Amino acid sequence: MEHFACLWLLTQQTLKLPPTNFRRLISRVTHPRYIFDLPQAELAALKLSRQHLDRLEKVLARNTPEQEIAAALHKANVDVLCWHDDSYPALLKEIYDGPPLLYYRGRRELLNKPLFAVVGSRRPSRIGRGDAQAFANALSRAGLTVVSGMALGVDGAAHLGALTGGASTIAVLGTGVDQCYPRSNAALYEQIAHEGLLISELPLGSPPLRHQFPRRNRIISGMSLGVLVVEAALRSGSLITARQALEQNREVFAIPGSIHNPASRGCNSLIKQGAKLVEQLDDILEELSAWFDGAGASGAAASDDTYSDLDVQTDSPVYRALGYDPIDIDTLAQDLGLPIAELLSILSDLEVDGWVEQFRGAWQRSR
């Protein structure tokens, strides 16, 4: 635990300023003790009264509160990073509402690597989940650390793919960094804590409140060179992240999908608005070439085999009758001239082998 960051955390807890004011304060002075030297007009603009300064002066004069903070963080196996630290992500400093303090567990050095975000639906199709994991793995192998939000679905798949790719992953949490949410991601949470990095702007113990998750999305996009949206409905947190990325002057990428699939409409809408359509890894890397030297060569190799198994075909008439748009069982049975019971048996076998999947009560290819 760094003494300097602890002092700023103590200052934040003592002053209890609105987030915007505290952000302005920490970007204005490099040490809490310099607050007392600010002109009266600036103190007034920051809503810092004489009572605030007196309280802060008394707290800074004692070591006990700072030691208590350090002990609590140590007990939770958590550290804190402040705005002035060299490890604070440079791109995150560029956004107008960057978090003054970041709590973290894991490999802090990842914050200074080239970062790229992968986000999407909490209920993706099997294809969407596979796309997220495959692209995240390829990005990680190309040297980009993958950032996501550790939600169910696409986020989790992206983290898993990145962990096996070499450049690892960062999970930006909508809870305190000591809280695992959702609980079903407990194993992933622990793996990222050991092999990647968990970060949050929220204090220890912060529970999963609904309003916190859209707000954390600005951190996901703000610290990243770009954002890939894998699957997203028209109203989704992923589109919030994409919109914030555009506002932050970040690159936005999207994987297109069927016009009949509600989970693809968000991505298709982004592409219509100017997001880059992504079919392979090089579609991303060529846009980042100015930022990320050398990604092209390694990226090309990664993209060649990202979907090597998708070239495999099956001779099953049922498989050939399906496409990547969902077909209801009655229509499929009528097209094939098969009894529904026999058709369901064939579909079940294909599903077990990973060739097809159910989506919203209908059937489609999964590769």
FISE-895505 format. One record per residue (C-alpha): chain; x, y, z. Coordinates in steps of 0.2 Angstrom, whole numbers, plus 5000, padded with zeros to 4 digits. Last residue first. Example, Ala and Ser with C-alpha at 12.3 -4.5 7.8 and 13.67 -1.06 7.14 Angstrom:
+---+------+-------+------+
: c : east : north :   up :
+---+------+-------+------+
: A : 5068 :  4995 : 5036 :
: A : 5062 :  4978 : 5039 :
+---+------+-------+------+
END
This chain:
+---+------+-------+------+
: c : east : north :   up :
+---+------+-------+------+
: A : 4895 :  4886 : 4819 :
: A : 4880 :  4888 : 4831 :
: A : 4867 :  4885 : 4818 :
: A : 4850 :  4890 : 4822 :
: A : 4834 :  4883 : 4832 :
: A : 4819 :  4892 : 4839 :
: A : 4813 :  4894 : 4857 :
: A : 4822 :  4910 : 4860 :
: A : 4838 :  4903 : 4853 :
: A : 4841 :  4885 : 4853 :
: A : 4858 :  4879 : 4847 :
: A : 4867 :  4870 : 4833 :
: A : 4883 :  4862 : 4829 :
: A : 4890 :  4860 : 4847 :
: A : 4891 :  4841 : 4847 :
: A : 4877 :  4841 : 4861 :
: A : 4867 :  4852 : 4850 :
: A : 4868 :  4841 : 4834 :
: A : 4862 :  4826 : 4845 :
: A : 4848 :  4836 : 4852 :
: A : 4843 :  4842 : 4834 :
: A : 4842 :  4824 : 4828 :
: A : 4831 :  4819 : 4842 :
: A : 4820 :  4835 : 4840 :
: A : 4818 :  4831 : 4821 :
: A : 4812 :  4813 : 4825 :
: A : 4799 :  4819 : 4838 :
: A : 4794 :  4833 : 4826 :
: A : 4790 :  4821 : 4812 :
: A : 4801 :  4825 : 4796 :
: A : 4796 :  4833 : 4780 :
: A : 4811 :  4844 : 4780 :
: A : 4803 :  4860 : 4777 :
: A : 4788 :  4856 : 4787 :
: A : 4799 :  4850 : 4802 :
: A : 4809 :  4866 : 4801 :
: A : 4793 :  4877 : 4800 :
: A : 4786 :  4868 : 4816 :
: A : 4803 :  4869 : 4825 :
: A : 4805 :  4888 : 4824 :
: A : 4819 :  4894 : 4814 :
: A : 4832 :  4906 : 4821 :
: A : 4844 :  4915 : 4809 :
: A : 4861 :  4908 : 4807 :
: A : 4855 :  4895 : 4795 :
: A : 4847 :  4878 : 4797 :
: A : 4842 :  4866 : 4782 :
: A : 4860 :  4861 : 4781 :
: A : 4860 :  4855 : 4799 :
: A : 4844 :  4845 : 4797 :
: A : 4851 :  4837 : 4781 :
: A : 4866 :  4831 : 4791 :
: A : 4882 :  4831 : 4780 :
: A : 4892 :  4841 : 4793 :
: A : 4904 :  4855 : 4789 :
: A : 4921 :  4860 : 4796 :
: A : 4926 :  4878 : 4791 :
: A : 4921 :  4884 : 4808 :
: A : 4935 :  4875 : 4816 :
: A : 4948 :  4887 : 4810 :
: A : 4938 :  4902 : 4818 :
: A : 4952 :  4911 : 4827 :
: A : 4965 :  4902 : 4816 :
: A : 4970 :  4915 : 4804 :
: A : 4966 :  4929 : 4815 :
: A : 4980 :  4925 : 4827 :
: A : 4993 :  4925 : 4814 :
: A : 4987 :  4941 : 4807 :
: A : 4987 :  4949 : 4824 :
: A : 5005 :  4944 : 4827 :
: A : 5011 :  4954 : 4811 :
: A : 4999 :  4968 : 4813 :
: A : 5001 :  4971 : 4831 :
: A : 5019 :  4978 : 4829 :
: A : 5016 :  4995 : 4835 :
: A : 5000 :  4999 : 4844 :
: A : 4994 :  5017 : 4844 :
: A : 4996 :  5021 : 4825 :
: A : 4991 :  5003 : 4821 :
: A : 4975 :  5004 : 4830 :
: A : 4963 :  5004 : 4815 :
: A : 4973 :  4990 : 4807 :
: A : 4972 :  4980 : 4822 :
: A : 4953 :  4980 : 4823 :
: A : 4949 :  4974 : 4806 :
: A : 4964 :  4963 : 4807 :
: A : 4955 :  4952 : 4820 :
: A : 4942 :  4946 : 4809 :
: A : 4924 :  4951 : 4804 :
: A : 4922 :  4968 : 4812 :
: A : 4911 :  4982 : 4805 :
: A : 4918 :  4999 : 4811 :
: A : 4906 :  5009 : 4820 :
: A : 4899 :  5023 : 4809 :
: A : 4880 :  5025 : 4814 :
: A : 4874 :  5011 : 4803 :
: A : 4888 :  5000 : 4812 :
: A : 4881 :  5005 : 4829 :
: A : 4863 :  5000 : 4823 :
: A : 4869 :  4983 : 4817 :
: A : 4878 :  4980 : 4834 :
: A : 4862 :  4985 : 4844 :
: A : 4851 :  4975 : 4832 :
: A : 4861 :  4959 : 4835 :
: A : 4853 :  4953 : 4851 :
: A : 4836 :  4955 : 4843 :
: A : 4840 :  4942 : 4829 :
: A : 4830 :  4944 : 4813 :
: A : 4842 :  4957 : 4806 :
: A : 4855 :  4944 : 4808 :
: A : 4872 :  4950 : 4815 :
: A : 4886 :  4962 : 4813 :
: A : 4901 :  4962 : 4825 :
: A : 4904 :  4980 : 4831 :
: A : 4919 :  4991 : 4833 :
: A : 4920 :  5008 : 4841 :
: A : 4936 :  5019 : 4842 :
: A : 4938 :  5031 : 4856 :
: A : 4935 :  5049 : 4856 :
: A : 4928 :  5050 : 4874 :
: A : 4911 :  5054 : 4867 :
: A : 4912 :  5039 : 4855 :
: A : 4918 :  5028 : 4870 :
: A : 4903 :  5034 : 4880 :
: A : 4891 :  5029 : 4866 :
: A : 4899 :  5012 : 4865 :
: A : 4898 :  5009 : 4884 :
: A : 4880 :  5014 : 4884 :
: A : 4877 :  5002 : 4869 :
: A : 4884 :  4988 : 4880 :
: A : 4873 :  4993 : 4894 :
: A : 4858 :  4988 : 4883 :
: A : 4843 :  4995 : 4874 :
: A : 4845 :  4991 : 4856 :
: A : 4850 :  4973 : 4860 :
: A : 4869 :  4969 : 4860 :
: A : 4880 :  4956 : 4854 :
: A : 4899 :  4958 : 4851 :
: A : 4903 :  4976 : 4854 :
: A : 4922 :  4979 : 4852 :
: A : 4928 :  4995 : 4861 :
: A : 4944 :  5005 : 4857 :
: A : 4960 :  5012 : 4864 :
: A : 4954 :  5008 : 4882 :
: A : 4955 :  5017 : 4898 :
: A : 4939 :  5027 : 4895 :
: A : 4929 :  5013 : 4888 :
: A : 4929 :  5002 : 4903 :
: A : 4930 :  5018 : 4915 :
: A : 4914 :  5025 : 4906 :
: A : 4906 :  5008 : 4909 :
: A : 4907 :  5010 : 4928 :
: A : 4892 :  5022 : 4927 :
: A : 4881 :  5010 : 4919 :
: A : 4885 :  4998 : 4933 :
: A : 4883 :  5009 : 4948 :
: A : 4865 :  5013 : 4945 :
: A : 4859 :  4996 : 4948 :
: A : 4867 :  4993 : 4965 :
: A : 4879 :  4979 : 4968 :
: A : 4886 :  4981 : 4985 :
: A : 4900 :  4993 : 4990 :
: A : 4911 :  4983 : 5003 :
: A : 4927 :  4992 : 4999 :
: A : 4924 :  5009 : 4991 :
: A : 4919 :  5011 : 4973 :
: A : 4931 :  5016 : 4959 :
: A : 4934 :  4998 : 4955 :
: A : 4948 :  4987 : 4948 :
: A : 4951 :  4969 : 4946 :
: A : 4968 :  4964 : 4937 :
: A : 4974 :  4948 : 4929 :
: A : 4982 :  4932 : 4934 :
: A : 4978 :  4931 : 4952 :
: A : 4963 :  4942 : 4954 :
: A : 4957 :  4937 : 4937 :
: A : 4957 :  4919 : 4943 :
: A : 4948 :  4923 : 4959 :
: A : 4934 :  4933 : 4950 :
: A : 4933 :  4919 : 4937 :
: A : 4930 :  4906 : 4950 :
: A : 4917 :  4917 : 4959 :
: A : 4908 :  4921 : 4943 :
: A : 4892 :  4913 : 4949 :
: A : 4892 :  4926 : 4963 :
: A : 4888 :  4940 : 4951 :
: A : 4896 :  4950 : 4958 :
: A : 4912 :  4947 : 4968 :
: A : 4914 :  4960 : 4981 :
: A : 4932 :  4965 : 4987 :
: A : 4934 :  4977 : 4972 :
: A : 4918 :  4986 : 4978 :
: A : 4904 :  4985 : 4966 :
: A : 4902 :  4989 : 4948 :
: A : 4918 :  4981 : 4943 :
: A : 4931 :  4984 : 4930 :
: A : 4939 :  4967 : 4925 :
: A : 4956 :  4968 : 4917 :
: A : 4963 :  4955 : 4906 :
: A : 4978 :  4944 : 4901 :
: A : 4991 :  4949 : 4888 :
: A : 4995 :  4930 : 4885 :
: A : 4980 :  4923 : 4876 :
: A : 4973 :  4911 : 4889 :
: A : 4967 :  4925 : 4901 :
: A : 4960 :  4934 : 4886 :
: A : 4948 :  4921 : 4881 :
: A : 4941 :  4919 : 4899 :
: A : 4939 :  4938 : 4901 :
: A : 4930 :  4939 : 4885 :
: A : 4918 :  4925 : 4889 :
: A : 4914 :  4933 : 4906 :
: A : 4910 :  4949 : 4897 :
: A : 4900 :  4941 : 4884 :
: A : 4888 :  4932 : 4895 :
: A : 4887 :  4936 : 4914 :
: A : 4896 :  4952 : 4919 :
: A : 4914 :  4953 : 4922 :
: A : 4915 :  4971 : 4916 :
: A : 4927 :  4971 : 4902 :
: A : 4945 :  4975 : 4897 :
: A : 4956 :  4965 : 4886 :
: A : 4975 :  4967 : 4887 :
: A : 4982 :  4969 : 4869 :
: A : 4997 :  4960 : 4864 :
: A : 4992 :  4951 : 4848 :
: A : 4989 :  4935 : 4859 :
: A : 4977 :  4945 : 4870 :
: A : 4967 :  4951 : 4854 :
: A : 4966 :  4934 : 4848 :
: A : 4960 :  4927 : 4865 :
: A : 4947 :  4941 : 4866 :
: A : 4941 :  4938 : 4848 :
: A : 4939 :  4920 : 4852 :
: A : 4930 :  4922 : 4868 :
: A : 4918 :  4935 : 4862 :
: A : 4914 :  4926 : 4846 :
: A : 4911 :  4910 : 4855 :
: A : 4899 :  4919 : 4867 :
: A : 4890 :  4927 : 4852 :
: A : 4889 :  4911 : 4843 :
: A : 4882 :  4902 : 4858 :
: A : 4869 :  4916 : 4859 :
: A : 4872 :  4930 : 4871 :
: A : 4862 :  4933 : 4887 :
: A : 4872 :  4946 : 4897 :
: A : 4875 :  4954 : 4880 :
: A : 4891 :  4963 : 4875 :
: A : 4908 :  4970 : 4879 :
: A : 4926 :  4969 : 4873 :
: A : 4938 :  4983 : 4878 :
: A : 4955 :  4986 : 4872 :
: A : 4971 :  4991 : 4883 :
: A : 4989 :  4994 : 4878 :
: A : 4999 :  4990 : 4894 :
: A : 5001 :  5003 : 4908 :
: A : 4986 :  4997 : 4918 :
: A : 4993 :  4979 : 4916 :
: A : 5007 :  4984 : 4929 :
: A : 4994 :  4983 : 4943 :
: A : 4993 :  4964 : 4942 :
: A : 4980 :  4959 : 4955 :
: A : 4968 :  4968 : 4966 :
: A : 4963 :  4986 : 4964 :
: A : 4954 :  5001 : 4971 :
: A : 4955 :  5016 : 4960 :
: A : 4955 :  5035 : 4965 :
: A : 4952 :  5051 : 4956 :
: A : 4939 :  5042 : 4944 :
: A : 4939 :  5050 : 4927 :
: A : 4925 :  5062 : 4924 :
: A : 4931 :  5073 : 4909 :
: A : 4940 :  5059 : 4900 :
: A : 4959 :  5061 : 4897 :
: A : 4965 :  5054 : 4913 :
: A : 4958 :  5037 : 4908 :
: A : 4970 :  5037 : 4893 :
: A : 4985 :  5039 : 4904 :
: A : 4980 :  5024 : 4915 :
: A : 4986 :  5028 : 4933 :
: A : 5003 :  5018 : 4936 :
: A : 5013 :  5034 : 4938 :
: A : 5002 :  5039 : 4952 :
: A : 4994 :  5056 : 4952 :
: A : 4976 :  5051 : 4950 :
: A : 4977 :  5039 : 4965 :
: A : 4979 :  5020 : 4966 :
: A : 4973 :  5009 : 4980 :
: A : 4977 :  4992 : 4986 :
: A : 4967 :  4977 : 4990 :
: A : 4971 :  4961 : 5000 :
: A : 4955 :  4964 : 5010 :
: A : 4965 :  4964 : 5026 :
: A : 4978 :  4975 : 5018 :
: A : 4964 :  4988 : 5013 :
: A : 4958 :  4988 : 5031 :
: A : 4975 :  4990 : 5038 :
: A : 4980 :  5004 : 5026 :
: A : 4964 :  5013 : 5031 :
: A : 4967 :  5011 : 5050 :
: A : 4985 :  5017 : 5047 :
: A : 4978 :  5033 : 5039 :
: A : 4966 :  5036 : 5053 :
: A : 4980 :  5033 : 5066 :
: A : 4994 :  5044 : 5059 :
: A : 4988 :  5061 : 5066 :
: A : 4991 :  5078 : 5060 :
: A : 4982 :  5074 : 5043 :
: A : 4966 :  5072 : 5053 :
: A : 4967 :  5088 : 5062 :
: A : 4971 :  5098 : 5046 :
: A : 4957 :  5090 : 5037 :
: A : 4944 :  5095 : 5050 :
: A : 4951 :  5113 : 5050 :
: A : 4951 :  5113 : 5031 :
: A : 4933 :  5107 : 5030 :
: A : 4927 :  5119 : 5043 :
: A : 4935 :  5134 : 5034 :
: A : 4924 :  5129 : 5019 :
: A : 4929 :  5119 : 5003 :
: A : 4915 :  5121 : 4991 :
: A : 4927 :  5119 : 4976 :
: A : 4923 :  5136 : 4970 :
: A : 4925 :  5143 : 4988 :
: A : 4943 :  5135 : 4989 :
: A : 4947 :  5143 : 4972 :
: A : 4942 :  5160 : 4978 :
: A : 4951 :  5158 : 4994 :
: A : 4967 :  5154 : 4985 :
: A : 4975 :  5137 : 4987 :
: A : 4989 :  5135 : 5000 :
: A : 4979 :  5124 : 5012 :
: A : 4976 :  5111 : 4998 :
: A : 4994 :  5109 : 4997 :
: A : 4994 :  5097 : 5012 :
: A : 4984 :  5085 : 5001 :
: A : 4997 :  5082 : 4989 :
: A : 4998 :  5085 : 4970 :
: A : 4986 :  5099 : 4969 :
: A : 4973 :  5104 : 4955 :
: A : 4969 :  5086 : 4948 :
: A : 4965 :  5081 : 4966 :
: A : 4954 :  5096 : 4969 :
: A : 4944 :  5095 : 4952 :
: A : 4941 :  5076 : 4955 :
: A : 4935 :  5080 : 4973 :
: A : 4923 :  5093 : 4966 :
: A : 4916 :  5082 : 4953 :
: A : 4914 :  5068 : 4966 :
: A : 4904 :  5079 : 4978 :
: A : 4915 :  5082 : 4993 :
: A : 4916 :  5071 : 5009 :
: A : 4931 :  5081 : 5016 :
: A : 4937 :  5067 : 5028 :
: A : 4934 :  5052 : 5017 :
: A : 4942 :  5060 : 5002 :
: A : 4957 :  5066 : 5012 :
: A : 4960 :  5048 : 5019 :
: A : 4959 :  5041 : 5002 :
: A : 4972 :  5055 : 4997 :
: A : 4983 :  5050 : 5011 :
: A : 4982 :  5032 : 5007 :
: A : 4987 :  5035 : 4989 :
: A : 5003 :  5044 : 4996 :
: A : 5007 :  5030 : 5008 :
: A : 5007 :  5017 : 4995 :
: A : 5000 :  5000 : 5000 :
+---+------+-------+------+
END
